[in-house]
Amino acid sequence: MTPEEVGQRMVALLAPVEVTPSVSGGQAHARATVDVPPVNWPDALRAARDDAELTCDYFDWLSAVDELVEGFDVVAHLWSTTRRHGLLLRTRVPRESPAVASVVDVYPGAAWHERETHEMFGIDFPGHGGLAPLLLPPEFEGHPLRKEFVLASRVAKPWPGAKEPGESEAGGGRRPIRPPGVPAPGEWGTTPTPAGAGGVGEGPRGGTPARPARERPARPAPGARPPRTVRPAPAPDGPAATGPAARPSPEGPAASERSGDDGGTP
């Protein structure tokens, strides 16, 4: 069944109760969404489970959405393991007295979901009988998932390893501890070392400035490089043109003269 067909089937099952069918986003994962009055909440889940065409025999999850002055939306997602389609059922309860009947007798798996929704949003589920805290300690006050709930700020405590043994609590600021191999802030980058930081290359108070960055010449754009300089060819009478024949004899000038005197005769 398509999401539209699932929604229309729920409208027919709950008639003459006024319900509002729609389709959620998600393209291929879209689900039929049906809004029902709070008084018909258990009947809607039971009808989706027992109907032969819907057969939503699997309870997936239940939670709530804080809509501020409009109240809370309690949402349950059901799934049919045989028909392979899902259904989102939704009801809205007032903010002053948020309560809706429990559906544990319809889907026993909803017990933990209702407990979590009760402690996170403060919504009551009459008929549950065991809405004990599930995730929070018993002494916790308030409901963390309500939008007006202010989270407690984190308490900052001094780290015992931030000071060397023997240093007093009033002596100077906390020294930052860096992992091995990480350079000091004054040895790299363009930001000066903060005051009071201790470490290699830094002063005990108001450290050293960072090393200036080296200026590298700009590289010319492709095609704009100047032509290469061609070296001129050596002159014919230069040293390079003489070659090995012009080298002096290893036996000295006397050997050359003797070979000339002989005239090539034996």
C-alpha positions as CSV (number, residue, x, y, z in Angstrom):
1,M,0.0,0.0,0.0
2,T,1.2,3.5,-0.7
3,P,1.3,6.1,2.1
4,E,-1.8,7.8,0.7
5,E,-3.7,4.5,0.8
6,V,-2.6,3.8,4.3
7,G,-3.8,7.2,5.4
8,Q,-7.2,6.7,3.8
9,R,-7.6,3.3,5.3
10,M,-7.0,4.8,8.8
11,V,-9.7,7.4,8.0
12,A,-12.2,4.7,7.1
13,L,-11.3,2.6,10.2
14,L,-11.7,5.5,12.7
15,A,-14.9,7.1,11.1
16,P,-16.8,9.0,12.3
17,V,-13.9,10.4,14.3
18,E,-12.3,13.4,12.6
19,V,-8.7,12.5,11.7
20,T,-6.3,14.3,9.4
21,P,-4.2,12.1,7.1
22,S,-1.0,13.4,5.4
23,V,2.3,12.1,4.1
24,S,5.7,12.8,5.7
25,G,8.8,13.8,3.8
26,G,11.5,11.4,2.8
27,Q,10.6,10.6,-0.8
28,A,11.1,6.8,-1.0
29,H,11.0,6.6,2.8
30,A,7.8,8.7,3.2
31,R,5.2,7.5,5.7
32,A,1.5,8.0,6.1
33,T,0.9,10.4,9.0
34,V,-2.5,10.4,10.7
35,D,-3.4,13.0,13.4
36,V,-6.0,11.7,15.9
37,P,-7.6,13.2,19.0
38,P,-6.1,12.2,22.4
39,V,-9.2,10.4,23.4
40,N,-9.0,8.1,20.4
41,W,-5.2,7.4,20.8
42,P,-5.4,3.8,22.0
43,D,-8.2,3.0,19.5
44,A,-6.1,4.3,16.6
45,L,-3.1,2.0,17.5
46,R,-5.4,-1.0,18.0
47,A,-7.1,-0.5,14.7
48,A,-3.8,-0.2,12.8
49,R,-2.7,-3.5,14.5
50,D,-5.9,-5.6,14.0
51,D,-6.9,-4.4,10.5
52,A,-6.3,-7.1,7.9
53,E,-5.2,-4.6,5.3
54,L,-2.8,-2.6,7.5
55,T,-1.5,-5.4,9.9
56,C,0.9,-3.1,11.7
57,D,2.1,-5.8,13.9
58,Y,5.4,-4.3,14.9
59,F,5.8,-1.3,17.3
60,D,8.8,0.7,16.3
61,W,9.1,3.7,18.7
62,L,7.2,6.4,20.6
63,S,8.3,9.8,21.5
64,A,7.2,13.4,21.7
65,V,7.8,16.9,20.2
66,D,7.7,20.1,22.2
67,E,5.5,22.6,20.3
68,L,5.8,25.3,23.0
69,V,2.4,27.1,23.5
70,E,0.6,24.6,21.3
71,G,1.4,21.7,23.6
72,F,3.2,18.4,22.9
73,D,2.9,16.0,20.0
74,V,3.0,12.4,21.0
75,V,4.2,10.3,18.0
76,A,4.2,6.6,17.5
77,H,5.7,4.7,14.5
78,L,4.2,1.3,13.5
79,W,5.4,-1.1,10.9
80,S,3.8,-4.0,9.0
81,T,6.2,-7.0,8.7
82,T,4.0,-8.6,6.1
83,R,2.8,-5.6,4.0
84,R,6.1,-3.7,4.3
85,H,4.7,-0.3,5.0
86,G,4.8,2.1,7.9
87,L,2.4,4.4,9.7
88,L,3.0,7.5,11.9
89,L,0.2,8.2,14.4
90,R,0.2,11.5,16.1
91,T,-1.8,13.2,18.8
92,R,-1.5,16.6,20.6
93,V,-1.9,17.1,24.3
94,P,-2.1,20.5,26.1
95,R,0.9,21.9,27.9
96,E,-0.9,22.6,31.1
97,S,-1.8,19.0,31.8
98,P,0.0,16.8,29.2
99,A,-1.5,13.3,29.4
100,V,-2.6,10.5,27.1
101,A,-3.7,7.0,27.7
102,S,-1.0,4.3,27.7
103,V,-0.9,1.8,24.9
104,V,1.1,-0.9,26.7
105,D,-1.9,-3.2,26.6
106,V,-1.9,-2.8,22.7
107,Y,1.9,-2.9,22.2
108,P,3.8,-4.2,25.3
109,G,7.0,-2.8,23.7
110,A,5.8,0.7,24.3
111,A,6.5,0.4,28.1
112,W,10.1,1.7,28.0
113,H,9.2,4.4,25.4
114,E,6.5,5.8,27.5
115,R,8.8,5.8,30.5
116,E,11.4,7.8,28.6
117,T,8.9,10.2,27.2
118,H,7.5,10.8,30.7
119,E,10.8,11.7,32.3
120,M,12.1,13.7,29.3
121,F,8.9,15.7,28.5
122,G,6.8,15.3,31.6
123,I,3.9,13.7,29.8
124,D,1.7,11.4,31.9
125,F,0.5,8.0,30.5
126,P,-2.5,6.8,32.6
127,G,-2.7,3.1,32.7
128,H,1.0,2.5,32.5
129,G,1.5,1.7,36.2
130,G,5.3,1.9,36.2
131,L,6.6,5.3,35.0
132,A,9.8,5.1,37.0
133,P,12.9,7.0,35.9
134,L,14.6,5.2,33.0
135,L,17.6,7.3,32.1
136,L,17.9,10.0,34.8
137,P,18.7,9.6,38.5
138,P,15.6,9.7,40.9
139,E,16.8,13.0,42.4
140,F,16.9,14.8,39.0
141,E,14.5,17.7,38.8
142,G,12.8,18.9,35.6
143,H,12.4,17.5,32.1
144,P,15.5,18.0,29.9
145,L,13.8,17.7,26.5
146,R,11.4,20.5,27.1
147,K,12.4,23.7,25.3
148,E,12.2,25.9,28.3
149,F,14.6,23.6,30.3
150,V,18.0,25.3,30.8
151,L,20.9,22.9,30.9
152,A,23.2,23.3,33.9
153,S,26.5,24.9,33.1
154,R,29.6,22.7,33.3
155,V,31.6,23.1,36.6
156,A,35.2,23.8,35.8
157,K,37.6,22.2,38.2
158,P,41.4,22.6,38.2
159,W,43.3,19.7,36.8
160,P,45.8,18.3,39.3
161,G,48.4,17.7,36.6
162,A,48.4,21.4,35.5
163,K,51.0,22.3,38.1
164,E,54.3,20.8,39.0
165,P,54.6,19.1,42.5
166,G,55.4,21.8,45.1
167,E,53.9,24.7,43.2
168,S,51.4,26.7,45.3
169,E,47.8,27.4,44.2
170,A,48.4,31.2,44.2
171,G,51.6,31.2,42.3
172,G,51.0,32.3,38.7
173,G,48.6,31.2,36.1
174,R,48.0,27.6,34.9
175,R,50.7,26.4,32.6
176,P,49.4,24.7,29.4
177,I,50.5,21.2,28.9
178,R,51.3,20.2,25.3
179,P,51.6,16.7,24.0
180,P,55.2,15.6,23.2
181,G,56.4,16.8,19.8
182,V,54.0,19.7,19.5
183,P,56.0,23.0,19.1
184,A,55.4,26.0,21.4
185,P,53.0,28.6,20.1
186,G,55.9,31.1,19.8
187,E,57.8,28.8,17.4
188,W,55.1,28.6,14.6
189,G,52.2,30.6,13.3
190,T,51.7,34.3,13.3
191,T,50.1,34.7,16.8
192,P,52.3,35.8,19.7
193,T,52.6,33.5,22.7
194,P,50.0,34.4,25.3
195,A,51.2,35.9,28.6
196,G,52.0,33.5,31.4
197,A,52.5,30.5,29.1
198,G,55.6,28.5,29.8
199,G,57.5,26.1,27.5
200,V,60.3,25.8,25.0
201,G,61.1,29.1,23.3
202,E,58.9,31.2,25.6
203,G,59.4,33.5,28.5
204,P,57.8,32.8,31.9
205,R,55.6,35.9,31.6
206,G,54.4,37.3,28.3
207,G,56.2,35.1,25.9
208,T,58.1,35.7,22.7
209,P,56.5,36.7,19.4
210,A,56.1,34.2,16.6
211,R,58.8,33.8,14.0
212,P,58.1,36.0,10.9
213,A,57.0,34.1,7.9
214,R,59.6,33.9,5.1
215,E,58.8,35.8,2.0
216,R,59.0,33.7,-1.1
217,P,59.1,35.3,-4.5
218,A,56.0,35.0,-6.5
219,R,56.0,32.4,-9.2
220,P,55.2,33.7,-12.7
221,A,52.0,32.6,-14.3
222,P,52.2,29.7,-16.9
223,G,53.3,31.1,-20.2
224,A,54.7,34.2,-18.7
225,R,58.2,32.9,-17.9
226,P,61.1,34.6,-19.6
227,P,62.9,32.7,-22.3
228,R,66.0,30.8,-21.3
229,T,69.4,32.4,-21.9
230,V,71.4,30.7,-24.6
231,R,75.1,30.5,-24.0
232,P,77.2,31.8,-26.9
233,A,79.3,29.2,-28.8
234,P,83.1,29.4,-28.0
235,A,85.4,31.0,-30.6
236,P,87.1,28.6,-33.1
237,D,90.6,29.6,-31.8
238,G,89.6,29.2,-28.2
239,P,90.6,26.6,-25.7
240,A,87.6,24.5,-26.5
241,A,88.4,24.3,-30.3
242,T,92.0,23.2,-29.9
243,G,91.0,19.8,-28.5
244,P,93.4,17.1,-27.4
245,A,95.9,17.9,-30.2
246,A,96.8,21.2,-28.7
247,R,97.6,19.7,-25.3
248,P,101.2,19.7,-24.3
249,S,103.1,16.4,-24.6
250,P,103.4,14.7,-21.2
251,E,107.2,14.4,-22.0
252,G,107.6,18.1,-22.2
253,P,108.7,20.5,-25.1
254,A,112.0,18.7,-25.5
255,A,110.3,15.5,-26.7
256,S,108.4,17.6,-29.3
257,E,111.5,19.1,-30.6
258,R,113.3,15.8,-30.9
259,S,110.4,14.3,-32.9
260,G,110.6,17.3,-35.2
261,D,114.3,17.0,-35.8
262,D,114.0,13.4,-36.8
263,G,111.7,14.4,-39.6
264,G,110.0,11.1,-39.3
265,T,113.1,9.1,-40.4
266,P,114.1,6.1,-38.4
